[in-house]
Amino acid sequence: MTYPKDLAELIEEFQEVDDKMERLEMVFDMADEVVPYPPEQWNNDSKVQGCQSEAHVHVEIDDGKVLLFSGADAKLVQGLMGILTIAINGSAPAQALLLSADFAEEMGILNSLSPSRSNGFRNMFDKVMKEIREFV
């Protein structure tokens, strides 16, 4: 699959790191990429079900481009949200929907996470894609 430029660069950057702990540190750093979704707006509709942490996502389409707002009570989860933000923000909805969660495996982050965190990322990804599909 051909990825958006920023995501392709991020995948390559993660692939260059062999150490799982260093890769996790990189995930933590990705928390800065999140477009904040304020906790006072969190509700059952925005909650990522099946995530070990309290995690919320909200998708909007602005001027034909996807905008992901997110927040979590754990920095690791926010880092995963930051990676997803880089993957889809600014994309046309149809382009974003071509993406599969496989990019996270290519980055090597899923095998650096606990099974429950990995599952939480997939649930977050699926929820975001479902919300995008509702706009299309």
N, C-alpha and C positions, 0 to 999 in steps of 0.2 A: 504494500500500500504506500502511496505517496502522501507524506504528512505535510501539514503547513510548516513553513520555514522555521519558525520559533520552536515548534515541537520537535522537528527533525534535529535541530541543534541541541536541544535538551536531551533527547534520546542518546545522541552521540556522546554528550558530556557524561551522562550516567554510565554508558557502556565502557568508558575509559577507566572507570573506577572498579577495581576488583574487590576491595575490602567492603564487607557488608556494613560495618559500623560507619565507615566514611560515607557510604551511600545513604545511610539513615541520616547522618548529619546534613547531607545535601537536601534530603526531604524536609528536614526541619527548616532549612533556609528558604525553602519554597513557600513557607507560610506568608512571607512578605508579598507574594504575588496575589493574594486573595483580595477580591473586592468585598469589603466587609458587609455582612448582613447583620444588622444590629440585633442583639439578643432580645430586645423588647418587641421585635417583629417575628421572632421564632414562634411557630405554632405547629399543630399536628400535621398540617399540610406540607410544611417545609422540612419536617423532620426526616432524616435518613433512617429508615427502619433497618434493623439488623446491624447497626453500627455500634461498636463497643462504647463509644463516647457519645456525648450529646452533640449531634451534628445536624446542621440545617443548610439547605440550598434553596435558592430562588432564581429562576431564569426569567429574563425579559428579552424581548426583541426590540431593539432600538435602531431605527433607520436601516432596517433589513439585516442587522448584525446581532449575533447572540451576545448577551451580557449575563455572566454568572455571578451572583452574589452568594457568599457562603460564610459560615462561621461554625466553630466547634470549641468545646471546652478543653481540647487537647492539642498541643502544638503539632504533634505528628500528624493528626488528622487534618489540621489546617494546612500543613505542608502538602498533603495529598490533594487537598482542595486547590492549592496553588498550582500544582502540576496540571490539574484538570482545567483550571482557569487559563493557563498558557495554551493548552490544547485546543480550547474552543472559543475563547473570547475574541470577538471581532470577526468570526466566521459567519458566513451566510448559514441559515438553519440547515439547508440541504447539504452543505459541505460538512457541517458538524455531525450530521447524522450518518455520514459515511465512516466516521471513526468507530473503531471497536476498542474494547478495553485491552486488547492484545498489546497496544503500545506500551502499557505499564510493564508487561512481561519482557518486552524487548529492552526496556530501560534497566531491567534487573531489580526493580523495586519490590515486586510482589514476593519474590523468594527471599527478600530481606525482612519481610514483615511476618508477624505471627499469622496463623491461619485466620483468626477472627478479624484482624486488621485488614488482611488481604480481601476477605469477604466483604468487609465494610466498604472498602474502596469500590469493589464491583457493584455493591448496592447503591453507592453514591453515583457512580457512573450511570447505572441503569435509570435511576430517578431523574438525573439531569437529561438524559436522552428522551425519556418519556415526556418531560415537560417541554422539550424542544418540539417533539412530534405533535404536541397539542397546539402549537402555533402554526404548524405547516398545513 
